[in-house]
Amino acid sequence: MTPVALAILAFVCIAGAGLAGLALRPREAHKAEPVREMVRFTQGIVASIAALVLGLLVAGATDHYRGQGEQVRRLAAEVIVLDRALLQFGPEAAEARRALYRSVEHTIEEVWATDARRLTMPPGPNLLDAVARLEATTPGQIFLKEQALEQVVTLSRARATLATAEHGGAIQLPVVVMLVLWFVFLFVLSSLYGQADWLAIGAMVLGSAAVASALLLVLELDRPFHGIMAVSSVPMREALATLAALR
């Protein structure tokens, strides 16, 4: 289920709970002040727990989203540095540079694909093999080859991290379900002693929309490469354009 669908379902559940609470009519014995105090006490405990968990979810999803964005920028920089190292190596590295170009192009297609894909190898010669086959004869070429091999391993690790980021998010569905249930309970209690007029109904709907939008934000941040808040692929595309310009 998509984050938007989950947010809409949460809105319906929470708003329905609030409206159901307004429709209920507590008996006179339940309107006594001791009973109300107990309800307020329970409501305060649940509200504190729900606010704490929601804050933790937002923080975790934000860290995950920010980390993937930084990973993309680092990967784009590593790509440019590696290509320039291969360019300095000499004409013998032409095949390795072509393999790097294809690898970056394949990574962009794979990470920002509209549907989830399994991690696959880019077409054509393997980048690591192409760099490893380079024959370094001068001290400068030996140094460049060693650095290039290290960067290729770093790029492979970063590519695998990006490609699997969608499946390793910080937010688990049972936590979201439990949080929605807590807010359902809160809205029922909040509206139980309220008056069913248009102002109360509007407040319940707006409050439910606020909670649902917060959940949508959390779920979108937890899917960094898809959805309405996807991490931009511009750094990688600019790196690819730089590689094309240097060819």
C-alpha positions in Angstrom: 0.0 0.0 0.0 1.3 3.4 -0.9 2.0 6.2 1.6 -0.9 8.3 0.3 -3.3 5.4 0.6 -2.1 4.7 4.2 -2.5 8.4 5.1 -6.0 8.5 3.6 -6.9 5.3 5.5 -5.5 6.8 8.7 -7.5 10.0 8.2 -10.7 8.0 7.7 -10.2 6.0 10.8 -9.2 8.9 13.0 -11.9 11.3 11.7 -14.5 8.5 12.0 -13.5 7.8 15.6 -13.9 11.5 16.4 -17.3 11.8 14.8 -18.4 8.6 16.5 -17.4 10.1 19.8 -19.5 13.2 19.1 -22.4 11.0 18.3 -22.2 9.0 21.5 -24.2 10.2 24.5 -22.7 9.3 27.8 -25.1 8.5 30.6 -25.5 11.0 33.4 -23.4 8.8 35.7 -20.5 9.0 33.2 -20.7 12.8 33.2 -19.7 13.1 36.8 -16.4 15.0 37.5 -14.5 12.0 38.9 -15.2 10.1 35.7 -14.1 13.0 33.5 -10.9 13.4 35.5 -10.1 9.7 34.9 -10.8 10.1 31.2 -8.6 13.2 31.0 -5.8 11.4 32.8 -6.0 8.4 30.4 -6.1 10.8 27.5 -3.0 12.7 28.7 -1.0 9.5 29.0 -2.0 8.2 25.5 -1.4 11.7 24.0 2.1 11.8 25.5 3.0 8.4 24.2 1.6 9.1 20.8 3.4 12.4 20.5 6.7 10.8 21.6 6.4 7.9 19.1 5.4 10.3 16.3 8.4 12.5 17.0 10.7 9.5 17.0 9.3 8.4 13.7 9.7 11.8 12.1 13.3 12.0 13.4 14.2 8.5 12.2 12.6 9.0 8.7 14.3 12.4 8.4 17.7 10.9 9.2 17.2 8.1 6.7 16.1 10.6 4.0 19.0 13.0 4.7 21.5 10.2 4.7 20.4 8.9 1.3 20.6 12.4 -0.1 24.2 12.8 1.1 25.0 9.4 -0.3 23.8 10.5 -3.7 26.0 13.6 -3.6 29.0 11.7 -2.5 28.5 9.1 -5.2 28.3 11.8 -7.9 31.5 13.3 -6.6 33.3 10.0 -6.6 32.1 9.3 -10.1 33.7 12.5 -11.4 36.9 12.0 -9.5 37.2 8.4 -10.8 36.6 9.5 -14.4 39.2 12.2 -14.2 41.7 9.7 -12.7 41.1 7.3 -15.6 41.4 10.2 -18.0 44.8 11.1 -16.6 45.8 7.4 -16.8 45.8 7.7 -20.6 44.1 6.4 -23.7 44.4 2.8 -22.4 41.6 3.6 -19.9 39.1 4.4 -22.6 37.2 1.1 -22.1 37.1 1.6 -18.3 35.7 5.0 -18.8 33.0 3.7 -21.1 32.2 1.0 -18.5 32.0 3.7 -15.8 29.5 5.7 -18.0 27.3 2.7 -18.5 27.5 1.9 -14.8 26.4 5.4 -13.8 23.6 5.4 -16.4 22.4 2.0 -15.1 22.5 3.1 -11.5 20.3 6.1 -12.3 17.7 3.9 -14.1 17.8 1.3 -11.3 17.6 3.5 -8.2 15.0 6.0 -9.5 12.9 3.4 -11.3 9.2 3.8 -11.0 8.9 0.2 -9.7 11.0 -1.6 -7.2 13.8 -3.6 -8.9 16.4 -6.1 -7.7 20.0 -5.1 -7.8 21.5 -6.1 -11.2 24.8 -5.6 -12.9 25.1 -3.0 -15.6 25.3 -4.2 -19.2 28.7 -4.5 -21.0 32.1 -5.1 -19.5 32.4 -5.0 -15.7 33.9 -1.7 -14.4 36.1 -3.5 -11.8 37.5 -5.9 -14.4 38.1 -3.1 -16.9 40.1 -1.1 -14.3 42.0 -4.2 -13.0 43.1 -5.0 -16.6 44.8 -1.7 -17.0 48.6 -2.1 -17.4 50.4 0.5 -15.3 54.0 1.1 -16.4 54.9 4.4 -14.8 54.7 5.4 -11.1 52.0 7.8 -11.9 49.9 5.2 -13.6 50.5 2.7 -10.8 49.2 5.3 -8.3 46.2 6.2 -10.4 45.3 2.5 -10.9 45.4 1.8 -7.2 43.2 4.8 -6.4 40.8 3.9 -9.2 40.4 0.3 -7.8 39.6 1.7 -4.4 37.1 4.1 -5.8 35.4 1.4 -7.9 34.9 -0.6 -4.7 33.5 2.5 -2.9 31.2 3.1 -5.9 29.9 -0.5 -5.9 29.2 -0.3 -2.1 27.4 3.1 -2.5 25.4 1.8 -5.4 24.2 -1.2 -3.5 23.3 1.0 -0.5 21.2 3.2 -2.7 19.5 0.4 -4.6 18.5 -1.3 -1.3 17.5 1.9 0.5 13.8 1.4 -0.4 13.7 -1.9 1.4 15.6 -0.9 4.5 13.6 2.0 5.8 13.3 3.0 9.4 9.5 2.8 9.6 7.7 -0.5 10.2 4.1 -0.9 9.4 3.0 -2.3 12.8 4.4 0.8 14.4 2.2 3.0 12.1 -0.8 0.8 12.8 -0.3 1.1 16.5 0.1 4.9 16.3 -3.1 5.2 14.3 -5.0 3.2 16.9 -3.6 5.5 19.7 -4.9 8.5 17.8 -8.3 6.8 17.2 -8.5 6.3 21.0 -7.5 9.9 21.6 -10.1 11.3 19.3 -12.9 9.2 20.7 -12.1 10.4 24.2 -11.6 14.0 23.1 -15.0 14.1 21.4 -16.9 12.0 24.0 -18.0 15.0 26.1 -18.2 17.5 23.2 -21.1 19.0 21.5 -22.0 17.8 18.0 -22.0 21.1 16.2 -20.3 22.3 13.0 -17.3 23.8 14.8 -16.6 20.6 16.7 -17.0 18.5 13.6 -14.7 20.8 11.6 -12.1 20.7 14.4 -12.2 16.9 14.4 -11.7 16.8 10.6 -8.9 19.3 10.6 -7.2 17.5 13.5 -7.5 14.1 11.7 -6.0 15.7 8.5 -3.1 17.1 10.5 -2.3 13.6 12.0 -2.7 12.0 8.6 -0.4 14.5 6.9 2.2 13.9 9.6 2.0 10.2 8.9 2.3 10.9 5.1 5.4 12.9 5.7 7.0 10.1 7.7 6.1 7.4 5.2 7.4 9.6 2.2 10.7 10.4 4.0 11.1 6.7 4.6 11.0 6.0 0.8 13.8 8.3 -0.3 13.8 7.6 -4.0 10.1 7.4 -4.8 7.0 9.4 -4.1 6.3 13.1 -3.9 9.5 13.8 -1.8 12.0 11.6 -3.7 15.7 12.5 -3.4 16.7 14.4 -6.5 18.7 12.5 -9.2 20.2 15.8 -10.4 23.7 15.3 -8.9 24.0 11.9 -10.6 22.7 13.2 -13.9 25.1 16.1 -13.7 27.9 13.7 -13.0 26.8 11.7 -16.1 26.7 14.8 -18.2 30.3 15.7 -17.0 31.4 12.2 -18.0 29.9 12.7 -21.4 31.6 16.1 -21.8 35.0 14.6 -20.9 34.8 11.7 -23.4 
